[in-house]
Amino acid sequence: MAMELQRGFSLFWQQTIALLKKNFLLSMRSKRATFLQLFSSLFFLGLLFGIQKAMDFRSKHPSAIGAVNDPQALTNPPIPPCEHKFFIKRPCYDFVWSGSGNQKIESIVNGILANNPGRPIPPTKVKSFSTKDDLNNWLLSDPMHTPGALHFVERNATVISYGVVTNTSTYIQVPRVPEDPTFKFQLPLQLAASREIARSLLGDSKFSWNVGLKEFAHPAIEDREAGDSFQKFTFVAIFSPMFFYAISMFGFVFQISSMVLEKELKLRQAMTVMGLFDSAYWCSWLIWEGIMTFLSSLLIVLFGMMFQLHLFLKNSFLIVLLLFFLFQLNMVGFAFLISNFIRKSASTTSASFAIFVIGCGTQTFSGLLYSDTSHKTSYRRTIWSFFPPNPFSGGLNLLLFAADNGGISWSRLSECDIDDSYCYSILHYYRWLIETFFLWLVLAIYLDNIIPNSAGVRKPLYYFLKPGYWRGRGEEKFKENAPCCGSGSAPPHDSFTQDDEDVLDEENRVKQQAEEGNVDPNVAVQLQDLNKMYSRTISLSCHSCCLLCCYCRCKIKKPYKAVQGLWLNLEKDQLFCLLGPNGAGKTTVISCLTGITPVTHGNALIYGNSVRSSVGISNIRKLIGVCSQFDTLWDALSGQEHLELFATIKGLSPTSKKSETEKLLADVKLDDVAKARAGGYSGGMKRRLSLAIALIGYPKLLFLDEPTTGMDPVTRRHIWSVIEAAKQGRSIILTTHSMEEADILSDRIGIMAKGRLRCIGTSTLLKSRFGVGFIVKVSFSKTADNVNAMTNTLDSKHHEAVKEFFKQHLDVTPKEEDKSFLTFVIPHEKEKLLENFFAELENRKMEFGILNIQIGLTTLEEVFLNIAKKTELEVAASEGTIMPLILPSGTTLQVPLGSKYVEIPGTISAENTRGLMVEVYWEQDDHGNLCISGHSDEIPVPPNLQISTSSSVIAEPKV
């Protein structure tokens, strides 16, 4: 049943909307990342607000560095406890003095201690010295144990002098106010000493002494060189641009990570194969990130105004919003560009952090460079402005400076504060951010086409100069990977003659049709000498070992022929099963037919469209459905959302999309979990969802690459019925490692090995041609078997009689045996003897106690193993592959791969005129490669036996 699909601009717009919906759903289901992207500014601006308030509180308190407008008087300030001193060391002393031993001075000191206003000073908090030098040495050797000290000297009977020692450094302990040592410690000591000396000289201990202290009003200390107030050099003024930069970079990390992750998981490739336009892909990301950056910028400005930061209050709302929006939008284009060079999403964090650190480092230099408006530095500023954080920093500094001078309104957008033709207005920074954004976007799209993707496909460097690229028609060839370090040429295309008659007949039939230009209307896919060869490549791979360190390795890949000379017709309404061991080329064939990997030589026509043309590939992708070998799904999207997304990409109308989605979910038995996220599906459920995606839009050609992997037997049987039903009206190419699946589903089977098609035909034909022979299973009746049940052995009388009968007539022994059955494998060459043999066996059933006789062909698995083994032998013979064989005597032989009989050199004697030999037993390992499983004893070489003579002794026998 054909469906009407969208085309042209309507399909482009439909795909763009679907991808926007996908991005929206992924963002909503990644709440933490979305919250950080939008609301991280609340935390940073709140922190900046708190620091600003702390600095404002400091500047308003009376001190030597802050502004003092209305100072308050202090009357008779007491000597404070030493603990009030910032950063004091314990134990500490309230009062330290020198001059002990002098009776008059000691009397004065006692008066100071007793008459301290509000608090007498205890003796434990007092330390005395006899001389000034002793006191000074103590202060220097063990500092910060007292806020201050007094030196007393009696000059004569009427003159007592003193000196005050205090630490005059100003300390700041946030959130406390700054400490003024003059008012806090020096003046109380000075007043106390003067008061008690006066009372001592007057001889009146009650002498009234009231002194008020008041500092002069003064503004904040000015930096005369800068000509500006101290407040412009506060923490906020210096570091606020760094805060704004950090806030604006949050989105960049998530943007680059999301794009690289889609490439790494091959999600973009899956959408492209199903017909996604590149233009829709880029537009969807651009629109979505544009919306996110606008919301982020708007929240930054609103939060800045909420926290009463001058940058946002003094300057025009639109001017500040535009600066943050254009910078973040510029970083979106920069993220698009950088994503082309990153293969793994795990590397995006290191790359983003490196760019952030570089941007932090350029903040200081940006302020200096943009403030220099001379003609000589104009070209430097131009080059400097290509790194996005730099013009953003310049614009921020301009707005911060303007905020202290009334701000910038929209009408002053292009004005400079300096009358210089080389100065930058805020409009200059806007232009830079806009122009470089389009530069990054164009470069990102260009590099996306010319840098090899995960499959090694790229377009030529000049692809955009071809008229066919813009008109959407004409031949455009794809190129293979040419890595940074270099590459070699691909192996030359070798022509060869097929040695299998069925494969040769298929090749001749396709060649004739291709030469005549007549394609059978019943043929859906025609492969014409399809070849895929990978050239030698030298690539450099780098891996990060920490945030700022990495190590690199150079990898060399040898030339490799993945697919060689494939001639094949695939008919409509049929399922063609492609079998082969790992590395045979099955998935490569599918990749070539779907346009993922370019064809090296030859061609393939899918409903008349060539895979060697970009236009042909575009048309092919409208006709195909692909269930890839590995599930390409978003964990955060549900099964229903996946199908709706791919249905939209295919071009289904909104009315048919819903019904088609519901039908396919029911067909693969996922309707009960349609709204559950795919990340929670089991492996089998994910395969079923991938199959449903492949079937969406009723494709004419279906590629199923191991579709039932991970399914339980019941579900697998159901999916087989779905695939069987899908044959009607379409052609299906299936690859699988399940021989049972291939046997049941396929109309024709082709077995590949080492890149070549080795055999082709129906399951029955392949079994009869390449199987080991016939399988005969003889079952015994329980009553007959119970005759010798007491012996409890498998070699009962009837078993032995049957085995002897088979041995005598066919010279075969059981392959398997049990109490109730015997299984024999009869070679094809014995086929002429079978009619009389089975007639006689049937007549003697009662005599042998036989219950039933079953005969059939060998399994498809046997065919598969025989083909793989035969291929290994051919390759070994052509390459001269040898393997070591160690004999019990200690002799090591070099045995040609696959040789059955091997001569032992140096064993010719009068007794053994042809020498000695061993029979080598071979088996296939888990990867399908031949390996030695054992060998026979050393025996004389028979007279007429052809044996391998290429073995050699490489180790002498053990003595």
N, C-alpha and C positions, 0 to 999 in steps of 0.2 A: 504494500500500500504506500504509494508515493505521497509526500507531504509538500505543501507549498512553503518554501523557505524565503526569508527576507534576503534582499540583495542590495548592493550599493550603499548609499548614504544611510538609508534606514537601518541596514544591518550594522554599519559602523556606530551609529548613535545607540542602537539597542545593546551592542556589546559594551560600549562605554558606560551606559547606565548600569548594566549587570556587574561590571567590575567595580564601579563606585559602591554598589550595594555590598559586594563582597568585602571591600575595604572597610566599610562601615560596620559590618557584622564582626569582622576580625578585631576592630578597634574596641567595639563594645564588649567583646568577650576577653579582651586583654585589658581589663580595667586598670590595673596598676600602671601599666605603661602609658595608657591614655591619660590617666590622672596626672602622672609626672610630667607628661608633655604639656598639658594645659595649665596645671596649677602649681608647678614647681616655683613659679614666680612669686606666689603668695609667701612661701617660706623665705626665699632670699630677700624679697623686699621687706618682709617683716623683720628679718634680722638686721637689715640696713636701717630700718626705722628705729629699732632698739638702740643701735649704736649711735645714731644721730641724736636721740633723746639723751643718752648718757653724756655725749659731748656737749649738748646744749646746757645740761644741768651743771656741768663743770664750768662752762664759760660764764654762767650767771652768778656763781659764788664769788664773794670778795677774795681776791688773791692777787699775787704779783703778775700773773699772766692773763687773767681774765679781766673783763670790763667791770669797774666799780663805779656806780653812779651815785649812790646814797649810802656811804659807809656808816656803820653803827659804832658808838663809843663803848670802850671797855674800861670799867673802873676797878682798880686794884686787882688785876688778873693774878690768880694764884699760880704757883709752880705746879704743873700738872704731873700726874703719875707717869713714870717712865714708860708704862705699857701703852700710853697713848701715841707714842712715837711709831710711825710706820716702819716695818721691817726691823724692829728692835730685837736684840738677842737676849735670851734669858740665861742667868739672872741679870736683872738690870737695876740701876740706881737712880732715884729721883734727884739726888743732890750729891755732887762730887766737888771737892774743894781742896786747895793746897794752902799751907800756912799753919798746919797743926804744930802745937808746942808753944804758940804765942797765946798767953792768957786772954788778952783783949780780943784777939781775933776769934778764939774759941767761944768767948761770950757772945760775940756778934753772930756767929754761926748758930749757937743755941737759940738765939732770938729768931733767926730766920726759920729754923725748924719748928719752933713752938708757935710762931705768929703767922704761919702760912694761911692765908684767907681760906676758910671753909674746911681746911684739912691739915692738921699737924703732920709733919713728915716723921715717920718712925725711924729709930736708929738703924734698923736692918736695911733701910733703903738709902743709907748714907755711906759714902766712902771718902776717906781723907788721906792727904799726902802731906809730907813735911815741906817739900819744895815744889816749885813750878815745874822743874825738869822731870821730877818723878811722875807728876800728873800727866805731863805731855807724853812721856814714854809709854805710860799705860794706855793712853788714848790711841796711840799709834800702833802699839803691839796687839791690842785686843779691841778693835773698834766696835761701835754700835752696841755698847752696853749702857750708855747714858745719853739723854738728849742734849746735855750741856754741862759746863763746869765753871767754877769761879776760882781765880787766883787772887789771894789776899796778901798785901804787903803793908806793914806798919812803917811809914817813913819817919815819923816822930810822934810826939805825944798828941799832936792835934791833926795829923794827916795820916789817914788810912786809905790807900788806893786799892783798886781791884780791877781785874780783867775778866771778861766773859768769853768763854769758848763754846761755840755751838756748831753743829753741822748745818751749813746753810744750803745744802742741796734740796731742791724741791722734788718730792716724791708724789706719785699719783697712784692711788689704789682704787681701781674701778670696782664697784660703783661709788665708792666714797669720793669726797671732794679732794682737790689737791691740798697738800700740806704746806703751810707757810711757816718756816722755822723761826722767822723773825718775831712774828706776833705770838706764836704758840710757845716758844721756849726762851728766846733771848731776852725779850722785854720783861717777862715775869722774873727771871733771875736778876736782871739789872735793877728793877724796882725793889725787890726784896733786899738786895745788898745795900742800896742807897738808904732805904728806910731804917734798917738796923744800925748802920754806921752813924746816921744822924742821931738816933736815939742814944747810942753809946757816947758820942761826943757831947751831947746836951745833958746826959745823965738823967734823962726822963724816959722811962720805959713805956709810958702811956702817951707819948707824943703822937698827936694825930697826923696821919699821913694818908691822904686821899688823892690819887692821881688817876685821871682819865686818859685813855689812849684812843686815838682815832686816826686811821690812815687817810691820806688824801684821795679824793675821787680821781679816777683815771680811766682812760679807755684801755682796751686790750693792747698788749705789746705788739708793735708793728715790725714787720720785716722791711727795713728801709730799702734793701736792694731790690726786692720784688715790688715794692710800692703798693702792697696789698695787705689786708688784715690777716691776722693769724688764722682766722677761721677757714681761709681758703687752703690752708695746709693741714687741715684736720684729716683724720682717718677717712671720713666719708668722702671728702673732696678728692682724695687721692685714689681711693680704691673702689668708689662706686662704679666707674666704667667697667671694672673687672666683674663686678656683680651682674651688671646688665648684660655683659658678654656671655657669662656662664648661663644665665637664664635663657638667653636666645639660642644657645647651642644644644639644648635638650632635645629638640625635635630632630636635629641633624642625625643624632645617634640612632633614633628609632627609624628614620627614613631609610638610611643606608642599610640597616640590618634587615628590614622588611623586604627590600628589593633583592638583596643577595640571597636571602633565605628561599625566596621563590625560585631563583635560578638553581640554587644548590639542590633543592628537592625536586627539580625538573617539573615544577608546577607550570611555569611559563611555557616550557616545551610542550607539555600536555595540552595546554590551551591552544597553542599555535598549530599543533597537528590537527586539532579539531576545527580549525578555521579562523582563529582569532587574528584580527588585523593588528599589525604593529602600531599603526596610528591610534587605534582604540586603546591599546595597552598604555602607550605614553600619555595620551590625553587623560585617561582615568587616573593615573598616578599624579599627573600635574594638577588636575582639578581637586583631587582629594587632599593632596598636601597643601595646595593653595588655601583651601578651606581651613585646614588645621592650623596653618601658620597665621592666618588672619585672626582666628579665635584666640590663639596664643598671644599674638601682639595686642589684641584688644584687651585681654585680661591683664597683661603686663601694665598697660597704661592705666586701666581702671584701678588696679591694686596700688600703683604708684600714686595716683591721686588720693586714694583712700588713706594712704600712710602719709599724706601731706609732704611728699618729696618735691623740692623746688623744681627739679627738672620737668616734672609733669604739670606743675601748677603754673609756672611762669611762662612756659612756651605754649604755642598753639596746640590744641588737642590733636588736630589732623597732622601737624608737622611731626610730632613725636610718634604718633601711630604709624605714619608712613615710613619713618626711619626703621622702626623695629620690624614692620611687615616686609619691607623691601630687603632687609638683611636676611631674614629667615627664608624668604622666597629665593634669594640668591643662593643660600645654602642648600635649598632643595635641588636646584640645578647642579650645584657642586656635588651633592650626594649622588645624583644620576650619573655624573661623570666618573666619580671615584668607584662606583659600584661595578664598572666595567673591568676593573683591575683586580677585583677580589673574588675568589672562588668559594671560600668557606665563610659561613656566617659567623663562625667563632673568631675570625680575624677582624671582623668589623669593629669590635670593641677597641682593639689595639690601634687600628687605623684612625678611628674617631678620636681616641684619646690623644694620639700623636698630633692630629690637626688642631685639637683644642689647646694643647700645650704650646704649639708653635704660635697660635693666635694670642695666647696669654703673653708670650715673649715679645710679640710685635706691638702690644698695646703701648708700651712706654715710647718706643721709637716712632710710632705713628704720631703721637702728640708733638714730638720734636720736629719731625719731618714736615708735617702739614702746617706747623707754625712758621716755618721758614718759607717766606713767599718770594724769595729771590728767583730771578730768571734761571740761574745756574742749576737750581735744584728741581726745576719743573719736570724734567724727564725722569728724575728719580722718583718723584711723586707719582708720575704716570705708571711706572713699572711697579711701584709699591702698591698701587691701588688694585692690581689684579688679584691679590689675595683678599677674599671677601671680608675677613675681620678687620682689615686695615681701614677701608673707607668707612666702615661702621664705627670704628673707634674715633676716626676723625670727626664724623658727624656728632657723636656723643660728646666729645670735648667741646665742640662748637656750641651745642645746646646747653651744656653745663656752664660754660662761660657766659652765655647769653642769659641764663636764669638769674645770675647775680646782677644783671644790668637791664632788667625789665623784660627779658625773654624775646623770642622771635615770633612775630605774627605771620599769617599767611601772606599778607601784602609785602613782607620783607623777605620772601622766600629766596630771592636771588641776590640779596644785598650782602656785601662784605663789610666787616667792621673796620677793615683796613683799606685805605684807598690805594689799592694795588691791583693791577690787571692779572696778577698771578695768584691771588688769594682764592681760597675755596669757600663758596657759600654753601648752604645746606642743599641747594639745588644741584650743585656739582656732585655731591655725594649721592644724591638720588639718581642722577644720570649714570654714574659709575655702577651702582648696584643693578640698575635696570639693564644696561648694556652688557655687563658681564654675565647676568643671568641668562640672557639669550645666547651668549657665547657658550656658556657651560651646557645649555640645553642642546644646541646644535652639535657640539663636540660629543656629547653623550650619545646622541642618536647615531652619529657617524661612527664612533668607536664601537658601538653595539653591533654594527654591521660588519666592520672590518677585523675586529678582534675575534679569534676563533672561539666558538662556544664549547660546551662540554663535549660535543660530538666532533669537534675539530672543524666545524664548518664556518666559513667566512666569505664575504663578498670581496671582489677586487677593490683596491684602493680608490679607483676612479669610477665606482659603480654609479654614482650620482650624475656622472657626465653622459651616461647612456640615455638616448631618447626613450628607449623601451621602459626604463625605470619610471619615467614620469607619465608615459602614455598607458602603462599597464599592459603592454604587449611586446612581443619580440623575445628572442632567445637571450636569456641571461644565465650564464654558467656560474656555478658555485665553485669555490676553491677550498682546498684542504688547508689544514693548520700549517702555518709557517712560524714556529716558535721563535722567541727572541734570540736565542743563542745560535740558531741555525737549523738547517734541515737538509737532508739529501733527497735525491730524486726517488720517485716510486720505482719499484721493481718493474722491469719491462713486461709487457703483456705477452704471455706465452700462449700460443695456440697448441691444442692437443686434441687427440682423437679419443672419444669415449670408448671404453672397453666393454660397456654393458649394452647389449642390443636394444633393450627397451629405452634406455636413455638416449641412445643414438637415433632411434626411430623418432623420438620426441624432438630431438634437435633438428633432424632433417625436415620434419613437418613444419616446425616454426620457421626455419630458414626459408623454406619454399614460400610460405605465406608472406614473409617479410620481403622477399625478392619480388614477388608478384604484386605486392601492395594490397593483397586481399586478406583481410582479417575476418575470421569466422565470426558472424554476429553473435554467436553463442559464447564467445570468449570474452571474459571480463578483464583478464590480466594476461599480457604477453611479455615474457622476459626474453630479450634479444641479446645474447652473449653478455649477460650482466656480470660485471667484474667490480670488485672493490678491493683496492690495494692501499695499504698504509705505508707511506714512505718513512725512511729513517728520520727520526727526530731527536734533537738535543734540546732538552728543556731545563730550566732552572726553577726549582721549587724552594720557596722560603717559608719557614715556620717560626712563629714567635715563641720564645722561651720565657719571656717576661714582658712587661708593658713596653719597655724601650729597647729590648734586645731580641735578636732573631738569628737563625742560622739557615744556611742555604745549601742545597745539594743539586748537583747536575745529574740528570737522568738521560740515558741514551737508549732509545728504542730502535730495534732493528727493523728493516723492512718486513712487512707481513702481508701475505695474500689472504684476505678474509673470505672472499667469494671469487670463484674462477669459472668463467665460461658457462653461465647458467642460461639454458634455452628451455623455455617452459610455457605452456598454455594452461591457464586456469579458467575453467568454464563457469558459467552462471549456474545458480541453483545447486552448486556442489561445494563440498568441504574438502579442501586439499590439506593434508596433514604433512608437515615438514618435521622430520625426525633427525636426530643426530646427537652425538656426544657434545659435551661442553666445548665451546670453541670451534664448532663445526661451521658456523656462519649463519645459523638460523635467524638470530636476532638482527644480525647485520643486514640480511636480506629485507627484513621488515623495515629497518631503519632507512634503507635505500628507497623502498617503495613509498614510504610516508614522507620523504624529504628531509628526514633528520640528518642523514648522512649522504653526501653527494656520491654519485656513481663515478668510478674512475674510468671505466671503458664499457661500451655497449649501451643498451637503453632498456627501458621498460615502459610499456604502454598500459595505462589503466583507463579503460573505457575511451581509448583513443588519445589520452593526454600523456605527454612525455614527462618522465621524471627529471629529465635534464634541462627542462625549461622552468623558469620561475613562475611563468604564467600557468604552465602545465601543473606544477605543484599546487598552485593556488586553486586550480579547478579540481584537482584530485582530492584536496582536503575537504572540499564540500561534499564529496561522495563517500568518504570513508569513516569508519569508527575504529578506534584502537583501544584494546585492553593490553596495556604494556606489561612487561615482565614483573615490574615492581610497582606497587600501588602509589600513585601520585595524588594524594589527598591532603586537604587542610584538616588538621586535627580539630580545629575549633568550629568547623562547619558541619551541619547535619547531613545525613544522606539525601534528604529532600532538597536541601539548599545546593548541594553539589549537582544534582540532576537539573535543577532549575537554571543554575549558572551555565552548564554546558549546553542545555537546550537553547538558551538565549544566544550563546556563542555560535551554535549551529544555524541559528536563524529562524527557529520556530516562533510562530506568532504567540502572543500572550494567551489567546484562547485555547490553542492546542497544547501549549506547554504544560499546563496543569494536568490535563487528562493523560498526556504521554508520561509524565513523571509518575503519576499514581499507578498507571498500568505497569511500568517497568519495575517499580518498587514491589508490586505484588508478584510479578513474574519471578523475581529473584528472592522472594520471601523476606523482604526487608520492610514491608509496610508497617509492621508492629513497632519498629525502631526507626521510622522515617525521620522523626524529629530529634533523635539522639545524636550527639556529636560523634563524628567518625573516629575521633581519637579514642573513644571507648569501645569501638568495635573490635571483635576478634579478627585474627588473620583471615579466616574464611569469609567473614562478613565483609571485610574490605575488598576481597577478591570479587565477591558478588556485586558490590557497589561499582567496582571498576568495570565489570561486565555490563552492568546497566548503563553506565556512562557511554561505553562503546556502542551500545544499541540505540542511543538517543538519536532522534531525527531520521530513523529508518535508513541507515547508510546502505549503499549498493555493494560496498566491499568492506568486509569485517576482518580485522587482524586480531587474533587472540593468541597472545604469547603466554603460554602456561596458565590458562585462566582458572584452573581448579586447584592450584597449589594451596595447601593448608585447609582444605575442606574435609569434613567427615564423610564417610561412605554414603550416607543417606542424602546429604546435601549435594554431593558430587553427582549422584544419579539424577537428582532433580535438575541440576544445571545442565547435564547432558541433554535432557529433554528440551530445555530452553534453547540450547545451541542447535539441536536437531530441527526444532520448529523454525529457527532463524534462517535456515538454508533457503527457504522459499523466497524467490525474488532477489537473491543476492549471492555473491561468492564469498566464501570464508576461507581464510588461511589460518591454520591452527598449528602451533608448536606445543609440544608436550614431552614430558619424560615418562608419562604413563602409557605403557604399551596397550593396556586394556582400553584406555580412552581413545587412543588412535584406532584400535581395531573396531570399536563400536561406532564411532562418529564419522570416520573418514570414508569418502567415496574413492579417493586415490591417495596414495602415500608416496612421498619421496624421502629418501634417506640421504643426508649429507654427511660428509666427513672430510676434514681438512679443506674446507671451502668448495668442494666439488659435489655435484649430484652423482651419487653412486648407483642408485637404482630407483625405479619408479613403477608404479602399478597399483592394482588393488591389493588388499590385504591377503586374499587367497593366492594371488599370483606370486607375491613376494615370498609367502611361506613355502609354496611349492618349488620356487626357484632357488631360494637362498637358505631354506631351513635345513636342518641336519637330516631330515627324513620324516618318517611316520612315527607317531606315538601310539603304542599299543598298551592298553591297561587291562590286565586279566584279574577279575575278582573271583574270590572263592566263597563257596557257601559255608555257613557256620557249622552245619552238621558235618560236612566233609572235613572241615578244619579241626573239629573236636575229636576226630579219630585219634590224633596224636596230641591232644591237649595236655595230657599229663606230663609229657616231656618238656612242655613250656619252651619250645625252641621254634625259630622261624623256619628251619629246614625240615619241614614236614614232608611226608612221602609225596603228597600231591605237588607241593612247591618244587621239590627236586625233579619230579617227572616233567613238569612244565618247563623248567629251566633247561633241562636236558633236551627237550623237544625243540626249543628255540635255538639252542646251541647247535644241535645236529643239522637242522634245516636252514637256518639263516646265519649261523655263526655270530650270534649276539648274546650278551648277558644282561641281566636286569640293571637298569639305571637306578631304580628305587624298589625296595621291597619291604613288606610289612606282613603281619599275620593274615590280613584279609586280601592283599592284592600284590601284584608284581607289575612293574612298568618297564617296557622295553622301548628303545629307540632303534628303528629299522632304517638304514641308509636308503637313499633314493635308488642306488644301483641294484638293490634287491627287489625293486618294484615288480619285475616280471615273475618272481617266485611267489608273490603274495596270494594270488588267486588259489592255487593248489594248496598252499600252506594253510590258509584260513579254512578252506573246505575240509581238510583233514582235521584241523584243530576243532572245528565245529562238531565233527562226528565223534570226537573223543572227549567231549565236554564232561560227560558222566564219569568216564574213566579217570579224568584228572580232577574231578570235583570242582569244575569251573561253574560259577554262577553267571558271569557276564563277561563279554569281550567288547571293549571300546577301542575304536581306531580313529585317529585324526592327524591333522598336520601339526608340525611343531609350532611353538608359540612365536608371536611377532618379536618377542624379546630375544629368542634365539637368532632370528634373522638380523636383528639390530646388532647383536654381539658379533655375529659372523662378518657383517659388513665392516664394523669398526676394526675387527682384528685383521681383516684382509687389507684395509686401508693402512693400518699401522705397518704391515709387512711391506706394502708397496713403497711407503715413505722411507722405511728403513733400508730397503734395497737401493733406492735412488740416492740416499744420503750416506750409505755405507755405515749405518749405525751398528755399533758392537756393544756387547755387555759382558762383564767378567763372570766366569763360572769357576768356583773353587772346588776341586775334587777332593775326596777324602785323603788322597795321597799327598795333598799340599800343592799340587800343580794347579796353576791358575790359567784358564783358557780365555781367549778373547773370542766370544761367540757372536756371529752375525745375528742381528735381531730376527727372531722367528725361525731360525734353523732348527730342524727336528733332530737330525743326526749330525754329530760333530766328531771328526777324527781327532785322535790325540797324537800330536806330533812325536816322532822318535820312538814309536812302539812297534815298528816293523821288525819282525824276527823270522827265523826259519819256521817257527810254529805258527805264527800269525803273519802270513805273507802280505796282507793288506793293513796290518796294524790293528790297533784297538780303537773303539769308539764308545760314545755314550749317547743315549737318547735324552734330549732336553725337553722338559715339560714347561709349557708356557701358560700364563693366565693374565687376565686384565685387572689392573688395580682400580681404585675408586674413580680415577680420572679417565679410564678407558685406555691407558697405556699398557703395552705388553711388558711383562716382567717374568723372570724365571721363578717357577714355583718348586722345581726339583729336577732330578735327573736319575737315570738308571745306573746300574752297575757297569763297570767297564767290561765290554764284550767284544769279541772279534768282529771285524767288519765283514758282512756277508759278501759273496763274490759279485753279485749284480746290483748292489745297492749304491745309489748316487748319494754321496754325502758332502758336507761342507768341508773344504780344505783350507779355509782362510783363518782358522784358529791358530794361535801361537802360544808357546809357553813363555810366561813372563815372570814365573817364580819357580825355582827349583824345588823338587819334591823334598819333603822333610825327611831327615835321617833319623 
